[in-house]
Amino acid sequence: MAGERTKLVVAQRETLGSAEARRLRRRGLVPGVLYGSGEPVAICVAERELRRALTGAGGLHSILDVEIDGKGRTHASILKEYQVDPVRGGVIHVDLQEVRLDRPIQASVAVQLVGGEDAPGVREGGVLSQPLREVTVEALPLEVPEHLEVDASGLEVGGTLRVADLPVPDGVALLDDPEAVVATVTAPTRVAEPEELLEAEEAEAAAGAEAEGAAAPAGPDAAAAGGEGASEG
């Protein structure tokens, strides 16, 4: 939900480099960087604490009140970027961005379709697809929605929902092309039955045989008849 705030205690890193990062990960810590108005601060945070902070009600759009080394002062921040281990799936690096709560930011927000199974086009056998799953919004940090829901229950075959159709809360602006397609219902693709395929192959073979017969060279009788006609001339 918009406006969710979570405290996150981190530690400042003095030693940098890939070897140190691997050592931290073996200890269950995630290395990262906190970006702000001054110099970036190298940090590390317990993986379980980071997971707790980013799986709350606000999800990845939570405002993180980052406290460095337990000094009491907090830095209102958002998740800027994170890297995931391609094999194990855990977060291996995180970038946080300090923000002003009175200034708008841009963020990517997931789009969720609701009611798609009830759409007339789907009930008729059409296929509901969603080519656009995220949109970019601009809002104050505490107003960025966790996701946007759009009702697809009215889509007929050939119908579409566009960015302009997305409902957004007050104070939230959509930055993507208003005409970009979010969801559409396409007509079902008819698959020919085996009997139909066999009939088509037989018809094609018969047509080919007729064409060959029409183009065959004249036989001996025809040649003889042609010769007699010439002699009479």
C-alpha positions in Angstrom: 0.0 0.0 0.0 1.1 3.6 -0.6 2.8 5.3 2.3 4.2 2.2 3.9 7.4 2.9 5.9 9.8 0.4 7.3 12.9 0.8 9.4 16.0 -0.8 8.1 19.2 -0.9 10.2 22.4 -1.2 8.1 26.1 -1.1 8.8 28.7 1.0 7.0 31.3 -0.9 5.1 35.0 0.2 5.4 36.4 -2.6 3.2 35.4 -2.8 -0.5 36.0 -5.2 -3.3 34.6 -8.5 -4.6 36.5 -10.6 -2.0 34.9 -8.7 0.8 31.5 -8.9 -0.8 31.8 -12.7 -1.0 32.8 -12.8 2.7 29.8 -10.7 3.7 27.4 -13.0 1.8 28.8 -16.1 3.5 27.8 -14.4 6.8 24.3 -13.8 5.6 24.9 -10.1 4.8 24.0 -8.3 1.6 26.4 -5.6 0.4 25.0 -2.4 -1.0 25.3 1.4 -1.5 23.2 4.2 -0.1 23.0 7.1 -2.6 22.1 10.6 -1.3 22.9 14.2 -1.8 26.5 13.7 -0.7 29.0 10.9 -1.3 27.6 7.4 -1.7 27.9 5.3 1.4 28.9 1.6 1.2 26.7 -0.4 3.4 25.7 -4.0 4.2 22.4 -5.3 5.7 21.3 -8.7 7.0 19.6 -10.6 4.3 16.7 -11.6 6.5 16.1 -7.9 7.5 16.2 -6.8 3.9 13.7 -9.5 2.9 11.4 -8.5 5.8 11.5 -4.8 4.7 10.8 -5.5 1.1 8.0 -8.1 1.5 5.7 -6.0 3.7 2.5 -4.3 2.7 4.4 -1.7 0.6 6.5 -4.3 -1.2 9.3 -3.0 -3.3 7.9 0.5 -3.0 8.2 0.8 0.7 9.8 3.9 2.1 12.9 2.6 4.0 13.9 4.6 7.1 17.6 3.6 6.9 19.6 3.9 10.1 23.4 3.5 9.7 25.3 1.8 12.5 22.5 2.4 15.0 23.3 6.1 15.3 19.6 7.1 15.5 19.4 9.3 12.5 17.3 7.8 9.7 17.5 8.4 5.9 14.2 8.1 4.0 15.1 6.0 1.1 13.7 3.8 -1.7 14.9 0.6 -3.3 16.8 1.8 -6.4 18.1 -1.4 -7.8 19.0 -4.9 -6.7 20.9 -7.9 -8.1 19.8 -11.5 -7.7 22.0 -14.6 -7.8 21.1 -16.4 -11.1 21.5 -19.8 -9.5 20.4 -19.6 -5.9 18.0 -16.7 -6.4 18.9 -14.7 -3.4 19.7 -10.9 -3.4 23.4 -10.4 -3.7 23.6 -6.6 -4.0 21.3 -3.7 -3.2 21.3 0.0 -4.1 19.2 2.4 -2.0 18.4 6.0 -2.9 17.7 8.7 -0.3 14.7 10.8 -1.2 12.9 13.9 -0.2 9.4 13.1 0.9 8.1 16.4 -0.5 9.4 15.8 -4.0 7.9 13.5 -6.6 9.9 10.5 -7.9 9.5 8.1 -10.8 8.9 4.4 -10.2 7.9 1.3 -12.1 4.6 -0.2 -10.9 3.1 -3.6 -11.8 -0.2 -3.8 -13.6 -2.6 -6.5 -12.5 -5.6 -7.6 -14.5 -8.8 -8.5 -12.6 -11.9 -10.2 -14.0 -10.3 -11.5 -17.1 -11.9 -14.9 -16.8 -15.3 -13.3 -16.9 -14.6 -11.3 -20.1 -17.1 -12.1 -22.9 -14.3 -12.6 -25.4 -12.6 -15.1 -23.1 -15.9 -17.0 -22.6 -16.2 -17.2 -26.3 -12.8 -18.9 -26.6 -10.7 -15.8 -27.1 -7.2 -15.5 -25.6 -6.5 -12.8 -23.1 -2.9 -11.5 -23.2 -1.1 -8.8 -21.3 1.9 -7.3 -23.4 2.5 -4.5 -20.8 3.0 -5.6 -17.2 4.6 -2.5 -15.7 4.1 1.2 -16.2 6.1 4.2 -15.0 4.4 6.6 -12.6 5.4 9.9 -11.0 4.3 10.7 -7.5 5.5 11.7 -4.1 7.4 8.8 -2.5 4.6 8.1 0.0 2.0 8.1 -2.7 3.6 5.5 -5.1 1.1 2.6 -5.3 2.3 -0.9 -4.8 0.5 -1.9 -8.1 -2.3 -0.8 -10.4 -5.4 -2.9 -11.0 -7.5 -2.7 -14.2 -10.8 -4.4 -14.8 -10.7 -6.7 -17.9 -14.1 -8.2 -17.4 -15.7 -6.2 -20.2 -13.3 -7.1 -23.0 -14.9 -8.6 -26.2 -12.9 -10.4 -28.9 -10.6 -7.8 -30.4 -11.0 -5.5 -27.4 -8.1 -3.8 -25.8 -7.1 -1.9 -22.7 -4.6 0.9 -23.0 -2.5 2.9 -20.6 -5.0 5.6 -20.7 -7.6 3.2 -19.3 -5.6 2.5 -16.1 -7.2 4.0 -13.0 -4.7 5.8 -10.9 -5.0 7.4 -7.4 -5.0 11.2 -7.0 -1.5 12.6 -7.1 -0.2 9.8 -9.3 0.7 10.5 -13.0 1.2 8.0 -15.7 4.3 8.7 -17.8 4.0 5.9 -20.5 2.4 6.4 -23.9 -1.4 6.6 -23.3 -2.0 4.5 -26.4 0.3 1.6 -25.4 -1.7 -1.6 -25.2 -1.9 -3.2 -21.7 -4.2 -6.1 -22.5 -6.1 -7.5 -25.4 -8.4 -10.4 -26.3 -7.5 -12.1 -29.6 -9.8 -14.5 -31.6 -9.1 -18.2 -30.9 -6.9 -20.0 -33.5 -8.9 -22.8 -35.2 -6.9 -26.0 -35.4 -7.9 -28.2 -38.4 -9.1 -31.8 -37.5 -7.1 -34.8 -38.9 -10.0 -35.7 -41.2 -10.0 -32.2 -42.6 -6.3 -32.3 -43.2 -6.6 -35.7 -45.0 -9.4 -34.4 -47.2 -7.3 -31.3 -48.1 -4.4 -33.5 -49.1 -6.5 -35.8 -51.2 -8.1 -32.8 -53.0 -4.6 -31.3 -53.6 -3.4 -34.6 -55.0 -6.4 -34.9 -57.3 -6.0 -31.4 -58.6 -2.3 -32.1 -59.3 -3.2 -35.3 -61.3 -5.7 -33.4 -63.4 -3.1 -30.7 -64.2 -0.6 -33.4 -65.2 -3.1 -35.1 -67.5 -4.0 -31.8 -69.2 -0.3 -31.0 -70.0 0.6 -34.6 -71.2 2.1 -34.8 -74.8 -0.3 -36.1 -77.6 -0.3 -39.9 -78.3 0.6 -41.7 -81.6 -2.9 -41.6 -82.9 -3.1 -37.8 -82.6 0.3 -37.5 -84.4 -1.0 -39.6 -87.2 -4.2 -37.6 -87.6 -2.1 -34.5 -87.7 0.0 -35.9 -90.5 -3.0 -36.9 -92.6 -4.4 -33.4 -92.4 -1.1 -32.0 -93.6 -0.9 -34.2 -96.7 -4.4 -33.2 -97.7 -3.4 -29.6 -97.8 
